[in-house]
Amino acid sequence: MAKIDLYSPQWVEMIFEGRNKEYGAYQLRKGIGKRNIWAIIIMLVAAVIIGSIIGINQIVEAQKAHEAYLAEMRASKLAEEQAKKEAQKKKDEPKPKVEEIKQEQVPEVRKTVQFTAPVIKPDEQVKNQIDLTQIKKAMDEGAAAGGQTQEGSTERTNIDSKITQTELPPPPPPQQVEEKKVEQVVESKPLTIAEKMPSFKGNVNAWLAQNIQYPAVAAENGVQGKVIVRFVVGKDGSVSQASVVRSVDPSLDREALRAVNSMPRWNPGMNNGQPAAVWFTLPVTFKLQ
């Protein structure tokens, strides 16, 4: 059977021969070929326009990215050149002359002039005559009387300050101070086990039974169990650093911590014959009647 083109004008004329051609179906069948062609053309034009827009946008974005890259490279190059100029400028700047400051050396000894007590002798037995005028002049200038004449400082404060500095005791070595601090830290750390463990003054279970307030939420839900609390009994018997080791329920945990923190002072633990801070673990039982 030959292929039939239902959209060809001859076929449409053959179908509607002898029929009412004014009916809408004849007009639709007759113009369907043109409509298909126009639809294809419109689709192709729309595809070309959309593709052109997408391509133009990609080209614009690529151009912007390239311009941004070039601007960044120019800025980096300018910064590098500026840094080189600054380094060269600092290198070319004349260095200030450092003048050596000569410190005046302080004499370690005091200027003295020889002076001996006068002794009455005959003139022929006197070998060296003492010029009292020169001695008086030297002492007025700040010299001290001594067994011999020597050069030195006439300022007494210079020598006194030096003697004071040499007589100061050296500071204690830092290692000893650190060892003392370590010893204090070790002594203040609570013990896990002591020669004599802490003890409650009375019956601890009876005290807990009288002071624990069963949480209403836990009672309504039928929650019960044993909360393990760990705390420190200090040297004075006070309770501190309480924490829950084994939990049962948040409401029961809170009540157990409250009861432990409100306990009276315990009998402190003993170690080496002295009170010591010791860790203690206590079970707090919650049981519904």
C-alpha positions as CSV (number, residue, x, y, z in Angstrom):
1,M,0.0,0.0,0.0
2,A,1.4,3.3,-1.0
3,K,2.1,5.9,1.6
4,I,-0.7,8.5,1.9
5,D,0.0,12.1,2.8
6,L,-3.0,13.2,4.7
7,Y,-1.9,16.8,4.6
8,S,-1.5,17.1,0.8
9,P,-4.0,19.4,-1.0
10,Q,-5.0,16.6,-3.4
11,W,-6.0,14.3,-0.6
12,V,-7.9,17.1,1.2
13,E,-9.8,17.9,-2.1
14,M,-10.5,14.2,-2.6
15,I,-12.0,13.8,0.9
16,F,-14.2,16.9,0.8
17,E,-15.3,16.3,-2.9
18,G,-19.1,16.7,-3.1
19,R,-19.3,17.9,0.6
20,N,-19.8,21.2,2.3
21,K,-16.5,22.9,1.9
22,E,-17.7,25.9,3.9
23,Y,-17.5,23.7,7.0
24,G,-14.5,24.6,9.3
25,A,-12.8,21.2,9.0
26,Y,-12.0,21.8,5.3
27,Q,-10.4,25.1,6.0
28,L,-8.3,23.6,8.9
29,R,-7.2,20.7,6.7
30,K,-6.4,22.9,3.8
31,G,-4.2,25.4,5.8
32,I,-2.4,22.8,8.1
33,G,0.7,22.6,5.9
34,K,1.3,26.3,6.1
35,R,0.7,26.3,9.8
36,N,3.3,23.6,10.4
37,I,5.8,25.4,8.3
38,W,5.3,28.7,10.2
39,A,5.4,26.8,13.5
40,I,8.8,25.3,12.6
41,I,10.1,28.7,11.4
42,I,9.0,30.4,14.7
43,M,10.6,27.6,16.8
44,L,13.9,27.9,14.9
45,V,13.8,31.7,15.2
46,A,13.1,31.5,19.0
47,A,15.9,28.9,19.4
48,V,18.3,31.2,17.5
49,I,17.3,34.2,19.7
50,I,17.6,32.3,23.0
51,G,20.9,30.7,22.0
52,S,22.2,34.2,20.9
53,I,21.1,35.7,24.3
54,I,22.8,32.9,26.2
55,G,26.0,33.1,24.1
56,I,26.1,36.9,24.5
57,N,25.7,36.6,28.3
58,Q,28.5,34.1,28.5
59,I,30.8,36.3,26.4
60,V,30.0,39.3,28.6
61,E,30.6,37.3,31.8
62,A,33.9,36.0,30.4
63,Q,34.9,39.5,29.4
64,K,34.1,40.8,33.0
65,A,36.1,38.0,34.5
66,H,39.0,38.7,32.3
67,E,38.9,42.4,33.1
68,A,38.7,41.7,36.8
69,Y,41.8,39.4,36.5
70,L,43.7,42.0,34.6
71,A,42.8,44.7,37.2
72,E,43.9,42.4,40.0
73,M,47.2,41.7,38.2
74,R,47.8,45.4,37.7
75,A,47.0,46.2,41.4
76,S,49.4,43.4,42.5
77,K,52.1,44.7,40.2
78,L,51.7,48.2,41.4
79,A,51.8,47.1,45.0
80,E,55.0,45.1,44.3
81,E,56.6,48.1,42.6
82,Q,55.6,50.3,45.5
83,A,57.2,47.9,47.9
84,K,60.4,47.8,45.9
85,K,60.4,51.6,45.8
86,E,59.9,51.8,49.6
87,A,62.7,49.3,50.2
88,Q,65.1,51.1,47.8
89,K,64.2,54.4,49.5
90,K,64.9,53.0,53.0
91,K,68.1,51.6,51.6
92,D,69.2,54.9,50.1
93,E,68.4,56.9,53.2
94,P,71.5,57.9,55.2
95,K,72.0,56.0,58.4
96,P,72.1,58.2,61.5
97,K,75.5,58.4,63.1
98,V,75.6,56.7,66.4
99,E,77.8,58.6,68.7
100,E,79.6,56.6,71.3
101,I,78.8,57.7,74.7
102,K,81.8,57.5,76.9
103,Q,80.9,56.7,80.4
104,E,83.0,58.2,83.1
105,Q,84.6,55.5,85.1
106,V,84.0,55.8,88.8
107,P,87.2,55.2,90.7
108,E,87.0,52.3,93.0
109,V,89.2,53.9,95.7
110,R,88.9,57.1,97.7
111,K,91.5,59.8,97.2
112,T,93.7,59.9,100.3
113,V,96.6,62.0,101.4
114,Q,99.3,60.6,103.7
115,F,99.0,61.8,107.2
116,T,100.8,60.5,110.4
117,A,100.6,61.8,113.9
118,P,103.4,64.3,114.6
119,V,106.2,63.2,116.8
120,I,108.6,65.6,118.5
121,K,112.2,64.8,117.4
122,P,115.4,66.7,116.9
123,D,115.8,68.4,113.5
124,E,118.6,66.2,112.5
125,Q,116.5,63.0,113.0
126,V,113.6,64.2,110.8
127,K,113.9,62.7,107.3
128,N,110.7,63.8,105.5
129,Q,109.1,67.1,106.4
130,I,105.3,67.0,106.3
131,D,103.7,69.9,104.6
132,L,100.6,70.5,106.7
133,T,99.4,73.2,104.2
134,Q,99.1,70.6,101.3
135,I,97.4,68.1,103.6
136,K,94.8,70.7,104.6
137,K,94.2,71.7,101.0
138,A,93.7,68.1,99.9
139,M,91.3,67.4,102.7
140,D,89.3,70.5,101.8
141,E,89.0,69.1,98.2
142,G,87.4,65.9,99.5
143,A,90.4,63.7,100.2
144,A,90.6,61.5,103.2
145,A,93.5,61.0,105.6
146,G,95.3,57.7,105.1
147,G,98.5,55.8,105.6
148,Q,99.7,56.8,102.1
149,T,98.9,59.2,99.3
150,Q,96.9,57.8,96.3
151,E,94.7,59.1,93.5
152,G,91.0,58.3,93.6
153,S,87.5,59.7,93.9
154,T,86.7,62.7,96.0
155,E,83.0,61.8,95.9
156,R,82.1,59.6,98.9
157,T,78.7,58.8,97.5
158,N,80.1,56.9,94.5
159,I,82.1,54.6,96.7
160,D,79.3,54.1,99.3
161,S,76.8,53.2,96.5
162,K,79.2,50.6,95.1
163,I,79.8,49.0,98.5
164,T,76.0,48.9,99.1
165,Q,75.4,47.1,95.8
166,T,78.0,44.5,96.5
167,E,76.6,43.8,99.9
168,L,73.1,43.1,98.7
169,P,72.2,39.3,99.2
170,P,71.5,37.4,95.9
171,P,67.8,36.7,95.2
172,P,66.7,33.1,95.9
173,P,66.8,30.8,92.9
174,P,63.4,30.5,91.0
175,Q,63.5,26.7,91.1
176,Q,63.0,26.7,94.9
177,V,59.9,28.9,94.6
178,E,58.4,26.7,91.9
179,E,59.0,23.6,94.1
180,K,57.2,25.2,97.0
181,K,54.2,26.1,94.8
182,V,54.0,22.5,93.5
183,E,54.1,21.2,97.0
184,Q,51.2,23.5,98.0
185,V,49.1,22.4,95.0
186,V,49.7,18.7,95.8
187,E,48.7,19.2,99.5
188,S,45.5,21.0,98.5
189,K,44.3,18.2,96.1
190,P,41.6,16.0,97.6
191,L,42.6,12.4,98.3
192,T,40.9,9.4,96.9
193,I,41.8,7.1,99.8
194,A,42.9,8.2,103.3
195,E,44.1,6.4,106.4
196,K,40.7,7.2,108.0
197,M,37.8,7.9,105.6
198,P,35.2,10.6,106.4
199,S,32.1,9.6,108.3
200,F,28.7,11.1,108.8
201,K,27.7,12.3,112.3
202,G,24.8,9.9,112.8
203,N,22.8,7.7,110.4
204,V,23.2,9.0,106.9
205,N,20.3,7.0,105.5
206,A,18.0,8.2,108.2
207,W,19.0,11.8,107.5
208,L,18.4,11.3,103.8
209,A,15.0,9.7,104.4
210,Q,13.9,12.7,106.5
211,N,15.3,15.4,104.2
212,I,14.7,14.1,100.7
213,Q,11.6,15.5,98.9
214,Y,10.4,13.0,96.3
215,P,9.8,15.0,93.0
216,A,6.2,15.0,92.1
217,V,6.8,14.3,88.4
218,A,8.9,11.2,89.2
219,A,6.3,10.0,91.7
220,E,3.4,10.4,89.2
221,N,5.4,8.5,86.5
222,G,6.5,5.8,89.0
223,V,10.2,6.6,88.5
224,Q,12.5,5.2,91.3
225,G,16.0,4.0,91.6
226,K,19.4,4.6,93.2
227,V,21.4,7.8,92.3
228,I,25.2,7.6,93.0
229,V,26.6,11.0,94.1
230,R,30.4,11.7,94.5
231,F,31.6,14.7,96.6
232,V,34.5,16.0,98.6
233,V,34.5,16.1,102.4
234,G,36.9,19.0,103.3
235,K,39.3,19.3,106.2
236,D,36.6,21.1,108.2
237,G,34.0,18.4,107.3
238,S,32.1,20.6,104.8
239,V,30.6,19.0,101.6
240,S,31.6,20.4,98.2
241,Q,32.0,19.5,94.5
242,A,29.0,17.2,94.5
243,S,28.3,15.5,91.1
244,V,26.1,12.6,89.9
245,V,28.2,9.5,89.0
246,R,25.2,7.3,88.0
247,S,22.0,8.9,86.9
248,V,18.4,7.6,87.1
249,D,16.2,10.5,86.1
250,P,16.9,14.3,85.8
251,S,14.4,15.2,88.6
252,L,15.8,12.5,90.9
253,D,19.4,13.6,90.1
254,R,18.6,17.2,91.0
255,E,17.0,16.3,94.3
256,A,19.9,14.0,95.2
257,L,22.4,16.8,94.6
258,R,20.3,19.3,96.6
259,A,20.1,16.9,99.6
260,V,23.9,16.2,99.5
261,N,24.8,19.9,99.3
262,S,22.5,20.7,102.3
263,M,24.2,18.0,104.5
264,P,25.7,19.1,107.9
265,R,29.4,18.9,108.5
266,W,30.9,15.4,108.4
267,N,33.8,14.0,110.5
268,P,36.7,14.8,108.1
269,G,39.1,12.1,106.9
270,M,42.5,11.7,108.5
271,N,45.9,11.2,106.8
272,N,49.3,11.2,108.5
273,G,47.5,12.2,111.7
274,Q,46.0,15.4,110.2
275,P,42.6,16.3,108.7
276,A,42.6,15.9,104.9
277,A,40.1,16.6,102.1
278,V,38.8,13.2,100.7
279,W,36.5,12.1,97.9
280,F,33.4,10.2,99.1
281,T,30.8,8.3,97.1
282,L,27.2,8.0,98.5
283,P,24.2,6.1,97.0
284,V,20.9,8.0,97.4
285,T,17.9,5.6,97.1
286,F,14.5,6.8,95.8
287,K,11.8,4.2,96.4
288,L,8.0,4.7,96.2
289,Q,5.9,3.3,99.1
